[in-house]
Each structure stands twice: as structure tokens, then as C-alpha cells.
Amino acid sequence: MRPIFIFVQLLVICTGLVCAYATDPSFDCSKTAHDAEELICNDDKLAALDNQLAGVYHTAQQNFPEDERKNLKAIQRGWIKGRNDCWKSDDLRSCVKFAYESRITELQIQGGLITRPEPVQYQCSGGEYDYLTAIFHRETVLPAVVLTRVNNRQTWQVIAYQTHSGSGARYTGQNVLFWSKGNEAMVEWNGNKFKCRELSTRK
């Protein structure tokens, strides 16, 4: 595994005997054009997340095959647009924070920056050939599960992130809800609900 380099710039401001350390993000704060960027430039924790993402992206990019890097750059540009669109959210800071944490998590998984856990396989109520494979990631910035659904016609894959649950483990992603308890799971995928039972034994 290659090391993750995090680039952080520190601005030291001293008044009398007190020094304050401000973190600059990876982009030029003198050229901000969006509310999200203004917020990041004035929030040390978000600026630190921006620098962490820059480092993770740089390392993950090197692990992608050459012919996939162009698409990765396009996805990253799309992500920046989505982050800047957080001004539409009721809570700008929470939206920006989640945007960073979920993107870092994606790159940690897709870029091979963490150890891949043992997959857990489920058979679902969608039919004899309808299976679901779950890979639970605990070492990522956000706890996440990579879900791969397979039947006799198609394969779908999505990353879902753990959310608060009073019972079991609950994960949400784009058009997906996955709720596991014991060796069973309830799944909602693109509006379709089905039940799954674990076939493999977790190690």
C-alpha cells in the first residue's frame, strides 16, 4: 500500500504571546466563487478535509490504470460542482463535510488505499439467481459497505454509508437502503424492496 500524502499549509498569526494556526485549503482562497468555498476557507476543519482529499486523490490516481485516469478526473470535477451546490442545502456546513468525507471514503476504497475485507454473500428474495455481495469497510473515513447485486441478467454496484440505527447496521446510498441484523438484511434498491439471508460466514 502506498502512503497517503496530505498537503497542509499553515498560516501562523501571533498577537502578543498567543499564536493561532489557520489551515489553508488546497485551492486559492483569493479566487473563491461559491459559498461552499468561502466556508471552507474560513473553517479549519473543512480546510483540513480539503487537504486530506487532495492527498488521497493524488495517491489513488496513481493506483488507477492509465486509461481510467481521464474518467477519474471528470468524476472529480463533477464532485467539485456537487460540493459547491451545497448552497442549496438547509445546512451548508453539514453538506460540505459529508461531501468531503464520502468522497475520501470512495477514493480509499476504489483506489485500493485500504485492505479489502472479506465479502459477505446473501441470497435475496428476488429469485434463484438474485444475490447480493456486501463488503463492509471500517477503516475508511466513513464506515461504508460496497453492495454488488447480481442476477441472471445484470450486475449493479453502489457504495452506501452507515447511518444511525437503533438496531442492526443501517447504510444509505444513492437509491439504496441496506439494513442488516444478524444473518439477515432488508434492502431497498431503486424503490424495490426485498429480503436477503447471508450465505457466507464473516471472518
Secondary structure, 3 states (H helix, E strand, C coil): CCCCCCCCEEEEEEECCEEEEEEECCCCHHHCCCHHHHHHHCCHHHHHHHHHHHHHHHHHHHHCCHHHHHHHHHHHHHHHHHHHHHHHCCCHHHHHHHHHHHHHHHHHHHCCCCCCCCCEEEEECCCCCCEEEEEEECCCCCCEEEEEEECCCCEEEEEEEEECCCCCEEEEECCEEEEEECCEEEEEECCEEEEEEECCCCC
